[in-house]
Amino acid sequence: MNNGKSGQYHHNRSWLRWMAAALLLVCQLAMAKDGQAVSRLLIDSGVDAQMPVFGQLVQGTLAQNPALEDGEQREVLQHIAMESFRGDVIYRHVERAVAEALQPGDMETLQLWYGSPLGQKITEMELQSQQADSLPAMKAAAESLMADRERIAAAARLDDLTGASALAVTLQQRALLANHMAESIAADPEVPVDTAALDAQLQQHREPMQQLLRQQTVLSLAFTYRELPVDRIASYESFLATSAAQRYQQGVKAGLLAGVDAVMESWEAGLREYY
């Protein structure tokens, strides 16, 4: 009888191990499927194309920094920046944050929009607006765009719904911090970076910066959708106001900022190693 109980015990343990392994495999497959869906969503919505933007912003501020007069030093710093501010690192944080932010049913709502003709058209317009030749074209069209009050009002509502200008302020401040870190570590690579003076300066100029970036963002949005009828922009507004779209936007922004924090750590480490 003891042998029978022992055999039954080992049989039950084997069965439980098999069930645990099967459940783990199911969970892994589900996670992989969810990850693929999020990746597809980031591509369809054009978010994946925005990953290099912060690195480009830092490169631009480095190029304009008068404290970096040594051409060789500036070139090295720009190389460290290229190695540090990697879009793929930021992308992984965005992917993770979006997966955590979305609730059941959100993915279907988002896929339906971004797969629709209007959703695809809007994403195409957004990607076109990121091309290098779009800035001079926007400047040339600025006066006529600003005169179109209905379109400017729609662009302002889009900014409110997406938080684009608020995010731009945060990223600009992070880029200035990256510059400050370069100057501080160059002066003494053994001392922790003191941001008190920079923080005070940013706080002092925060409101003018917000106003400037708000104006620039609204103009940029009006330019991006300049060929889209206003009633179609209203449809886009309705989509952005949905809970699914808001959670998606929040996930993208949370992941983007987490990714920026991660690459800023790489930037600091690279600077200390160099100096």
N, C-alpha and C positions, 0 to 999 in steps of 0.2 A: 504493500500500500504506500509506503514511503517513496518507493521508486516511482510509483504512478503520480504521486503529488509533485515529486521533483521534476518529472518529465513535463507535467502540466505547467509548472512554474516557469521552466525554461522556454516552453512553447509560448506562454503569454508574454515573456520578456522579448522574445524574438518578434512576436507580432507587434508589440508596442514600438520596438525600434524601427520596424518596417513602416508603421503608420507615421512615426515622427519624421522619418526620412522622406516619406511621400508628401507629408504636409509641408515640409521645408522646401521641397522641389516645387510644389504648387505655388508657395509664397514667392519663391525666387522668380518663377515664370511670370507671375502676376506683376511683380515689381519691374521686371524687364519690359513687359508689355506697357506698363504705365510710363516707364522712362522713355520708351520709343514714342509714345503718344505725346509726351511733353516736348520731346525734341522736334517732332513734326510740327507741333503747335508754334514753337519758337521760330521755326523756319517759315511757316505759312504766314505768320504775323509780322515777319521782318525783324523781330527782336534780335535774332542771331547776328544780323549784320551790324548791330550797334555795339558789339562787344569791344572793338578797337577804339571807340570814341574817347574813352578816358585816357588811354595811352597817348593818343594824338593831342589831347588837350594839354597834358603834361609836357610833351615835346614842344608844343607851341609856347608855353610859358618859359621853358628853359631857353629857347631860342631868343626870347625877348628880355631875358634877365640881364640887366646891366652889370650885376655883380660877377657874372661869368665872362670876364673879358678875354681870358686865355682860350684861344681857339682850340688847342689840343685838349684842354680840360673840358670844354663844352662838348667836344666830340665824344670823349670818353663817357661823360654823363649821359649823353643821348643814347649811347650804346647800352649802358646799364639800364636806362629807362626802357629801351626796346626789349631787353632780356627780362625785366621785372614786371612791366605792365602788360602781361600776356592776356589776350582776349580769351583764350581757352580756359584759363583759370577762373576768370570772371564768369564765363559761360557755365561752368560746372556749378557755381554757387547759385546762379539764376535758375538753372534747371532744378536744383534741389529745392529752392525756395518756392518755385511755382508748384511743384508737386505737393509740397506741404500746404500751400495756400488754398488749392482748389478743393471743392467739396463734390460729393457725388452728383452727377448731372451737369456740372460745370463744363467738363471737357466736351460733351456733346453740343452744348450751346455755343461754345467757342469755335469748335470745328465747323459747325453749321454756318456761322458768320464768315469766318476766314476762308471758307470754301465757296462762298456765294460770289456771284459776279461783282457785286458792289464791294465786298470785302477784299477780293483779289485786286480790284482796281485801286482801292485806297492803299493797300500795301505796296502796289507798284508805284503809286505816286510818292509814297514815303521813301522808298528806296531811291527813286530818281532824285529826290530833294537832297540826298546825302552825297550826290556826285560833286566832284570838285568845281564844275562849271556852274553849279546852281547859285553860289553866293553872288557873283557879279550879276547874274540874271535877276536875282531877287532885289539887289540894290537898284537895278535899272527900273524894276517894276514897282518899287516901294511907294512912290508918290500916288500912282493910280490905285494901288491896293489900299492905301490908307484912306483914300477918298471914298472907297466902297464900304460904307458904314455897316451895311447888313452883313457883308462877308467878314469884316473885322469883328463884329459882335459875335458871329458864329465861331470864329477862331478863338476869341476870348473864352467862350463857353467850353470849347474843346480843351483849352489849357486848364480850366477849372476841373474838368472831368478827369484829365490825365495827370495833373500835377507836374506837367513838363517843365515849367519855368522854376518851380520850387526845387525840382531835382537838379536842374541846371545850376542853381545857386549852390547847392550842396557839393556838386562835382567841381565847380569852380573853386570853392574853398579848399577842397581836398587837393586840387592841383597846386594851389598856392602853398599849401602845407608841404607838398612834395618839394617845391622850390626852397622853402624855408629849411627843410631837412638837409638839403644839399649844401646850403650855405653854412648851417650850424655844424654839420659833421665835418665839413672841410676845415673849419676853424679849429675844432678839437674832436677827433673821432672817438675819444674815450669818455666823453661827457654825454649824458642823456640830453636829448633834444628838449629845449625849453620853449614851449609854445605860448607862454603867457602874453608876450608882447604881440605876437601874431593874432592871438585870440581877441585881444583888446582892439586891435586895428580892424579885424574883420567885423567885430560887433559894431564898431563905430560906423563902418561903411556898409553895413548889411542892408539897410533900407534903400539907399541909392542903388546898390547892386541888384536888389530884388526888383526895383522899378525898371532898371535898364534891361535886365534879362526877361522880365515880363513883356516889355515892349518888343524886344527882339524875337521872343518866342511866338507872340501873337502874329507878328509880321511874317515869320517863317511858316506858321501854320496856314495863314491866308495865302501865301505863295504856293505852298505845297498842294493845296486843294483848289487852286485858282480856276481850274478847268472843270471842277465838279459843281453841278447846280446846287444852289443853297438847300433845296428840299432833300437832296441826297446827303448833304452834310448833316441835315436834321436827323436822317435815318441813322447816320453814324453816331450822333449824339445819343439817340435812344439806345443803341447797343451799348455804348460806353457807360450808360447809367445803370445797366443791369447789374445785379449782384455778382454774376459770374465774371463779367468784364472787370468789375471793381476788384474782385479778389485776384484776378489775373494781373492787373496793374500793380496791386500791392505786392504780389509775389515777385514780379519782375523787379520792382524798385528795391525790395528788401534784399533780394539776391544780388542785385547790382552793387549795392552799398557794401554788402558783406564781402563780395568779390574784390571791390576796391580796397577795403581794409586789408584783405589778404595780400594783395599785390603791393600795397604800401609797406608791409612788413618785409617783403622781398627787396623792395627798393632801399629801405633802410639798411638791411643786411649787406646789399651790394655796395652801398656807399661806404660803409664802415670797412669792408674788405679792401676797397680801392684806396681809401685814405690811410 
